[in-house]
Amino acid sequence: MGTIFAATVRLLLNWRPRPLLNALLSLLVALPVAAALPAPPETPRRPVTDEYQGVRVEDNYRWLEDSSDPAVRAWSDAQNRYARTFLDGLPERQKLYKRLQELLSTPSPDYRNLEYKDGKLFALLTQPPKEQPLLIALTSADAPATARSIIDPNTLNTGGTTAIDFFVPSRDGRLVAVSLSQNGSEDGTLHVYETETGKELPDRIPRAQYPTGGGSVAWNSDSTGFWYTRYPQGDERPKEDVNFYQQIYFHKLGTPASADTYALGKAFPRIAETALTTSDDGRYVLASVANGDGGEFAHYLLGPSGDWQQVSRFEEQVVQAAIGRDGGLWLLSHKDAPTGRVLRVPLDKPQLAGAQAVIPASEAVIERVVPTAGRLYTLDLLGGPSQVRTFDLSGKFIAKLPLPPVSAVDQVVPTGGDELLLRNQSFTRPPAWYRYRPQTNLLVRTALVKTSPASFNDIEVVREFATSKDGTKVPVNILRRKGTPLDGNNPAILYGYGGYAISLRPNFDASRRVWFDRGGIYVVANLRGGGEYGEEWHQAGNLTRKQNVFDDFYAAARYLVTSRYTQPFRLAIRGGSNGGLLMGAALTQHPELFRAVISSVGIYDMLRVERDPNGAFNVTEFGSVKDPEQFKALYAYSPYHHVVDSSAYPAALFLTGDNDGRVNPANSRKMTARLQAASGSGYPVLLRTSASSGHGQGTALSEQIAQQADIYAFLFDQLYITPKPVPIVRPPAKP
């Protein structure tokens, strides 16, 4: 029956039918097609019942949480074989893999995470087809030929699975501290290398980096040592706390890590995430401490006296601090200013109570303030796209930088005086580094430019707005080939995230070329929970208000249908991590809106997520089952708990990594098992688990290509995209 059904749908799609056929097609694709697929691996139910706030909750797949259980490994292996049988059997998969290899393995080098120290530029260089970025130093952004490799992780093992988590050059640029981890785990050990020779020093510091709180380093003034973030060692903490209680220690070069001395952090919260920076003159060290992932920060300053002073507390809403060259500490505050205002305190008396207001809040959302010798720069967001403004040190506005429209600035690097290097990209243009000359207010493109074999000259970006359930206007960025007909027949991908005040900026992704070449539309929605419109926009989508994020997403989907970009049976949705939670909520709350779901490293069991190490850091964003109102909200949308037996769910491809330290892969295992048992649509529910990756950071290039090939092959199959040109199915005229 399934083969006949699929053939019938494709035959109908190749006609040019009367308008009423659209309704018939929508009905046909909703019919069960259980015979189209072999049954997935059987998953035993082993019920466990918990009680939260007086509510009894049954969990049939708790046993899948134990990754050390051989039965769980056998189940996961069986699911991988089942997924591979399906994916490898798709007629487009091999063609897509080869095309994606061309697109992603042949671009020019890409330079990221630039740092400027003592006349040298340091960068992570992505150099396809190498599996991992390497750390380089060069003399100028206009002289890439001067680049020399400091450390190339690709030479450290044959599988390309050693990755650089972060690096920090010393103040004189002579040395660089590098965190290295394996298999996407982000469980990093600090190493130290000479810049000129690439020689590794004997110093090694374990557990300076982990996915829960990250990791950071700040060198001292004479480059003889550094402060760093340190996780508990040995038996300092119980087993359940080894990835918490991050503190700051000092390491003197040439001494063993066991001799390192405590500096600060005993009063930090269990879920502290600390970032360290050193002033240009080396006299001050700044520690910015996040209280988990909810957007609260405290700041501490170490000065020439040798004492740490607390500058701000979590509740005082200072979200960023930067050491200036004018004797001031510059602060970005959300206190009574959800879009941000800039304050200044003297470095020798860094009391927030005496802060001077310098730049007031405005409609632009200030993401970051960057002081230079005689200017202040603010990196702003305008609902998604970027803006950069420059002021004098008294706060007087000077100019807006002449950025291309609807583009993003993802890093700004001062290079001496008041000049900057900044990285800019758009949905249709690869990233490039520009030099900003303040005297002329001009941006000059440097030689650090990424090129791509994929031309997007035929692609246009339309920025429109959907209206959410409560009337909120939600930006919808629609990428389409010029001249795309609005006949409701276009296959479309809707991407969303909506959390942690993370903003979805315009970005270039060459892999989208395979989608556009088959008539596809790609859509990015700027949902509440993100930071696109400031802290109020974020808070409207966190904690007990998380349902707003999902409602925004449904509004975007309905907008695409009512505006005749697509139809539900040709609409796929895609997201990862917190965006994976969004995918789970969407497929359980409104399965009728979508035909296929791609969900990567997602969170689905919201009642147990806080029990995982990194899940505890998410409590400030999602809430806790220990709070009655927050439990009520979590249980109301937790995807795993809202799968209903015999419902017609969309096709789903879940992706996870064995080494994910941010989201427990058990979420994907349990959600897959529950959906496979419940779905009555007959559409595939697949779980793809990678043994050589984690949450995404540090994933080898070849694995990235393989993942993308599986995703697009799956979507081509489920959205009825054939090798022939996409046919036209006209929807009924609007009444």
N, C-alpha and C positions, 0 to 999 in steps of 0.2 A: 504493500500500500504506500509506504513512504517513498519509494522510487517513482511510482506513478504520480504521486502528489507533487514531488519536486519537479518532475518533467512538465506536468500540467502548468504549474506556476510560471516556469521559464518560458513555455510556449505562449502563454497569455501575455507575458511581458514583452514578447517580440512582436505582438500585434500593436496596432494603433486603435484601441477599442473605443467604444462609445463611453460617455461619461459614467453611465451607471455601472460599468465594469469595475470601476475603482472600488465601489462598495463590495462587489463580489470578491475582488482580490483581498481586501482587508479581512473579509470573512474567512477566505480559504487559508490565509497564512495563520489564522488563529486556531484552526482545527488541529486536533492531536495527530501526530504522525509517529506514534511510538514504534512502528515497524521500520522506520527509517534508520534506526541506530541499534547496534547491539547494546545489551544492558551493561551499565557500568559495573565495576567491581562491587561486590556486596559488602555492606558495612553493617556489622552487628550493632544492635542497640543495647546499651548497658545503662539503664536509667539511674541517675543520681538526682536527688531532690535537695534544693537549698531553700532557705527562707531569708528573704530580704524585707525589712520593714513590715513584717507580718504577712508577706506575700510568698506563697510556695511556688517555686519555679523548678520544673523538671528539665534535665539536660541528658539527652540520650547518648551524646557522643563525647562525654567528658574524657573517656579513655584515650581519645585522639590527641589530648594535650601532652601526653608523656612521650616526648621525642626519643627517649632512651629505651622505650619498650620495643623489642623486636617485632611485635605485632603491628605497631604503628609504622615502623619502617617498611614492613612488608606491604601494608596497606598503601602507603605513599608510593612505593615502587610500582604497585599494581595500577594505581591511578595515573602515574606517569606513562606506563605502557599503554593504557587505554587512551590517554590524550595523544600520545605519539601516533598510535594507529590511526586515529581520526585525522590529525593534522597532516601527517606525512602522506595520507591518501588524498588530500585535496589537490585538484589538478593545477591550481595556481601556485602552490607552495614553493616548488623549486624555482619557478620563474621569478617569483618575488624575492626569494633569497639571493639569487644572482643579481637582480636589479638593485637590491638594497646593499649588497656588497659593493657595487659600483658607486652608489651614492654616498656610502658612509666610510668606505676604505680608501677613497681616492681624493678627498678634498685636500686643500693646502693646509699647512699647519695652523693651529689655533692657539692663541696665547691667552691664558687665564691667570687670575689671582696675582697680578703684578704687584711687586713691592720695590720701592726705591730706597736704597741705602748707600750713602757715601759715593754717589755718582754711578752706581751700578743698578741695573734692573734685574730682578729675579722674576721668574714666571714658571708656571706649569705649562708645558708644551704638549699639546695633543698632536700627534704626528702619525696619522693612519698610513699603513695598516697596523702600526704598533698597537698592542693590546691596551697599554696603560700610558697616561701622561708621564713625562719625565721632567725633572727639575733642571732649569738652565739659568745661566746668567749671561747678560749681554750689555754692551756699553751704551746702546741707544735704541729707542723705538724706531729709529730710521735706519738701523744697521743690523738686521736680523742675521746677517752673515757672520757677525762677531759672536754669536751664541756659542756657548760651550756647555756641555753636559756636566752637571754636578753629580746627579744620580739618575740612572735609568733603571727603573724597577723591572723592565722587560728582560734585563740580563740576570735577574736574581732567581728566576725559575722558568721552566719551559712552558708552563701553562698561562703565563701572563696574569697571575692572580695575586701578585704582591702590588699593593697600591699605596700611594702617598695620601695620607689623611690631611695633613697640613704641613706647612714649613714656615720658619721664621728666621730671617737673616739677622746676624749680629749688627750692632749699631755701626760698626766700621765696615760691614760687608765682607769681612774676612772669613767668617764661619756661618754655617746655617744649621739650625736644628730641624730635623725632619721626623715626623711620625709615620711609621710604616705598619701596615696590617695585611692580613691574609684573607683571601676568598670572600671579600666584601663584608668582613666581620666588623670593621672599624675598631677592632680591639688593638690599639696601637702601642708600639714601643718607640721611644725617642732615640734617635741616632744623631750624631754630629759629624758634619763633613766640612772639609776645607773647600772654599769656593774656587780657588785657583786650580787645584789639582784633583778635586773630587775624592781625595783621600779621606777615609772614615777614621775618626778618632776612636779610642777605646770606650768612651763614655756611652753607656746604654742604660735607659731608664724604662722599666716595664710599667704598663698600666697607667700611662700618662694620658691616654685617650680611650674613650669608650662611647658607644652610641647614646647612652643615657645622658651624660652631661657634656659630651664632647671633650675637647682638650685644647690647651693653649700654652704659650711660652712668651716670656718677656726677658730680653737680655739686660745685663747690667751695663754701666757706662763704659767700662774698659774691656768688655767682651771676654771676661774671665769666668763667667758663669751666668746662670739665668734662673728666674723664677718659673715654675711650671705647675700645672694642675696634676694632682696626685690622687689616685683612688686608694682605698685601704689595702694594705699589704699584709701577707701572712695571716695571723689570727687577730689582727687589730679589731676586726668587726665580725659579727656572726655571718654565716654564709649568706643569709638573705639580704645583707647590707653591703656586700663587697662591691657592688656597682653604684653605690650611693656615697654620700658624705664626702664629696670632692673637696680637697683642701689645697692650699698653695704651699709649696716647698721651694727651697733654694738649692741648686746644684752648682758646686764649684768644679770646673773642668779638671779632669785628671784624678778625681776622687771617685770612689765607688758610690753607687746610688744609695747604699745602706747608710752612708755618712751624711746624706742630705738633711737639711735642717728645716723644721717647721717655720712657716712665716705667718699664715693667716688662714682662717676657715673653720675653727672649732665651733664658732657660733653660727656658721652658715646652716641653712635648712638641709634636711636629708636629700632634697631634690635640687640642690644647687647646681647651676651650670655657669662656669666662670670663664671670662675672656680677659686676657692680660695684654697691656700695651705699655711701651716705654716712650717717654718723651724724646724729642729729637736730640736734646742735649744730654740725655741719659740720667738726668737728676731726679726724675719722677717716674713712678710706675703706677698705672691705673688698673684696678680690678673691678670689672663690671660683673655682677652676680645676678643671674636670673633665678627667680623662684619657680622652677619648673618651666612649663611651656606656655603659661597663660598670659605673659606680657608684663610681669612685675619685675623690677630691677632695683638693686641696691648698688651703690658705688663707693669704693674705698681708694684712698690715695696714699702712696708711700712717698715721702719727701726726703730731703737731705738730712733731716733729723733722725731718720731710721725708724720712725714710728708710722704705723698705718692710722689714717684718720677716716672715719666714715663721713662721706659727703651727703648721701641721701639714703633713705629707707624705702622699702618696697611700697609702702602706702603713699609715698610722696610723689609717685608717678613720673620720676625722671627716667626716661627710657633709653637715653644714650648720653655718653660723656666723651669729650675729646680734649686732649691737652693741646693748648695753643702755644704759639711761639712768643706771645706777648705777655707772658706771666699770668695767663688766665686759663681756667678750666671752663669749657663751653658745654652747656647742658641743654638737651632737648627734653622739654617737659610737656606732659599731657594734663597737668593739673589745671582744671577749668579751661582746657584748650585741647579738645579731642583731635584736632588736626595738627597740633604741635606748635610750640613757641620756643624761642631760643633765649637762654639765660647765660650769665657769666658770673663766676666767682673767682677771686684771686687764688692762685695756687698756694700761696703761703697762709691763706686764711679761708679754706674751702668750706665755709658754712653756708648751707642752703638758705638760711634765714636772711642772710645779707645779699642774696643774689640780685644782680642787675638785669632787668628785662631789656633785651636787645632787639629781637625780631618778634613782632606779634603774630598771633595766629591769623590765618586767612583761609580762603577756600582751598588752596593747595595744601595737600597733606605732606608735611615735612617728614621724610623718612630718616634723614641723616644730616648732620651739620659737619662740615669739613673746614677747619681753620687753616689758613696759610699765614705767611709773614704779615701781610697787610689787608687780607680779605677774609670774608666768610662765604662759603658756598653752601647752599642747601640743595639736597637731592629731594625732589618733590614727586608726588604722584598726582595725577589728574584722572582718577577713576580707572587707572590701568597704565596708560602711557606716562612717560617721564617728562619732567621739566627740571632744569637746573638754574638757580638764580645766584647772583653774586651781590654781596653787600660790602661796605667798608666795615671796619671793626666797631663802629658806633651803631651799626644797624641800618645805615642809610642805603636804600636800594640803588644799585648801579645798573644792572642789566640782566636780561635772560639770555642764556647761551643759545645760539642758533641751531638747535637740534632739528633733525628731520622730523616731520609730523608722524604721529602714532608710532613712536619708537620708544625704546627702553634704554636707560643707562643703568648698568648693573655693577659698575665699579668706578670709583674716582680715586686717582693717585696723585697727591702733590709731589712735585719734582724739584722743589727749590723755588724761592721767591714766591710769586703768586700763580705760577703756571701749574697746569694740571694735565694729566693723561686721563682720558675717560673712554670706557668701552660702550659702544652703542650698536644696537641691532634693531630689526623690525621683523614683522611676520614674513616679509618678502625679501629681506636683505640680510646676508650673513654678518656676523659681528666684525667690527673693526675698531682699532684704537685711534683716537684723535688727540691731538695736542691743542689745548686751549691757550690762546695768547690774550691775556686780559687787556693789554694796551689797545688792541684793535677789535676785541670781541669777535674773534674769528676762530673757527674750528678747522684745523688742518689735519687731514688724514695722514697717519704715519704709515710705515711699511708693515706694521703688524696687522695685516688684513687677512681674514679667512675668505677663501673662495670656495665655490661648490660646483660640482658637475651638474647640479640641478638649477636650472634657471626658473625663476618665478616671475618673469616678465609678463606672463599671461594671467597672473593672479592679482585680484584686487581684494582689498579689505574694506568691508562695510561695517560700520559701528552703529548698531541700532539698540533699542531698549525694549525689554519685555516688562510687563506689569505683573508683580507678584501678588499673592493672595491678599495681602494687606495694603496693596496699592503702591508698594515700593518699586521704583524704576530700577531695573537690573540691566547693566550693560551686556550686550551680546556682540562679540566680535566675529564676523562671518567672513571666512576666507573662501573664495570661489573663483573659478575661471571667468574671465570677462565674457559677457554674453550668455551666462548661464540662464536658461529659461526658468521662470518661476511657475512651473506647471505641477508642482507637488511630487515630481517623480525622481528627484535627485537623491542618491544615497548620501547620508550625512552622518558625521560623528560629532557629538556634543561632549565637550570636555569641561570638567569642573573640579573644584577643590573646596574652597570655603571654610577656612579655619586658621587659627594661630596668627591672625593678622598678616598672613602671607598673601602677597598680591600676585595675580597672574598678569605679568607684563608681556608685551609683544616679544616673541622669540622666534628665531629661525630654526626650522627643523627640516632638513633635506629629505627625510624619509616620507614626509607628507606628499612628495612628488608622485609616488606610486598611487596615492589616493586621488589626487587631482587628475592624473592621466586617465582615470576611469570614470570621470564625471562626478567625483565626490566633492562634497562640501565639508569643510572643517570649521567647527564653531567653538569658541572659547567664551565661557560665561564668567563674569566677574561677580561672584556671589557674596552675600553677607557672610561674616565670619572671617573674610579676608581683610586686608588693610587698605583697599583701593580708595576708600573715602574717609579714612581715619579711624580712630579708636571707637567711635560710636558704631561705625559699620562693622567693626570686629565684634564688639560686645553684643550687637543685635543678632549674632549667629553663634554665640558660645554658651556654655553651661545649659541652663534650662531653656534657652532660646534657640537651640540647635535646629529645631524644626523649620525655622525661617530659611535656613540654608537649603533644605530640601525643597521647600515651596518655591524658592527662587529658581531652582533648577527645573522644576516642572513647568514654571512659567516660561522659561527659555525654550523648553521642548515644545510647548503648545504654540509659542510664537512662531517657531520654525514651520509648524504645520499650518497654522492659520495664514501665515504669509506666503504659503505655497513653495517654500524651499524644499520640503520633503513631506513624507507621510510616516505614520508610526511603524509600518512594516518595512520601511527603508531607513529607519533611524537607529543608530547605535550610540551608546554612551560609554565614556571612558574616564577613568580616574585612578589614582593610586594613593596609598597610605591613608591619610584623612579623606582623600578623594575616593579611596576604596570603600570607606564607610558610607560615603555619599552614594556610591554605586549599589551597595547593599540595601540602603534605605530606599533608593529609587526602584529597584526591581521588586521589592516586597510591598511598597506602598502603592505604586502605580505601574504594574507590569504591562498594562495595556498601552502605555505610551511608547514603548521601546521594543525593538526586535532582537537586539543583541547587546550584551554587556561585556566590557573588558575591564577587569578589576585587578589591580596590581597591589601586592603587599598590603592588603586592606585590613581594617578592624571591623569585626562583625558581631562579636559577643561583648556588648557594652557593659555587662554585669560583672565580668571577670577581668576586663582589660587592666584595671588598676592593680591586679595581683602580679602582673609581669613587671620586671625591673623598669623598663621605659614607660610602661603604662602608668606607673606612679607619678611620673613627670607630667602626664597628661591630665591629671586630676584638676589642675588649675584651668584647663581649657574645657574639659568635658563635664567635670563634676564627679561625685563619688556616691556609691550605693549606700554609704554610711549616713548620708544626708537625706532625710525623707523626701524633700521636694526634688532634689537632684536625682534620686533613685526613680521617682515617678517619671521624670522626663527621659532618663536613660532607658527605662523599660518600655516606654511608649514608642520608641523608635528603634531599639536594638534589632538590627536586621535578622540575626540568628533566631531570635525569639518570635519573629513575625512571619516566618515561612509557614504557609498554610497548605496542608495536604490537598493534592489533586487540583491545584491552581495552575493556570496556563502561564508559566513563567517564560521570559525571554531566554534565548540561548545565552550561555554564560561561559566565559573563559577566565578562570582565576589563575593568577601568577604569583608565586612566592619564591623565597630563597631560603635554603636550609640555615644560612648563617645570619639571618636578620635579627639584629639586636635592638631594633626600634619597634617593630610589630611582630609579636609571636606568630610564627607560621601556623600554629595550631588554629588560629582564627580562620585561615583559608581551608584547612583540613575539615574543620567542623562545619563551616558554611557549605562546602562542597557536598559533604555527606548528607546534610539536611536537605539541600536543594535537590540532589539526585533522587532522594527518597520521595520528595513531595511533588515535584513538577509533573503536571499532566499534559504539557504541551508536546512532549516528544522531542523537543529541541535539545541539543547537546548541552551538558554541564560538565566542563572539563577542569582539571586541576593540573597545572604545569609547575613543578617544583625544580628549581635549579640547585644543584649541589655545589656550584662554584660561585655563588653570589649571595648577597644579603638583601638589604633594603634598597639597593640600587647604587649607592656610592661604591666606587672601586670595582664595578662590574667590568670584566674584560670586553673589549670591542667585539670579538667574535660572538660572545654570548648576547650582547646587545642586538647584533644583527639577527641572530637566530630568534630572539624574542619578537622582534619587529616582524620578521617573516611569518611567524606563527600567528601573530595578531592580525595582520592584514589578510592572510589567507583565510583565516576564520571569518573575518568580516565580509570578504568577497563572497564566500560561500553562503553565509547567512542572510546577506542583503540582496541576493540574487543578482550579483554582478558577474557577467559572463565575459569571455574574451571579445565578444562583439560589442559595438557601440551601445551605450545605455539607451534603452528604448524610452518612449514617452507614454506615460499613463496620465491622462488628464483628469483631475478631480472635478466633481460637480461645481458649477458656478456658484459664487456666493449668493445667498438669497438677497 
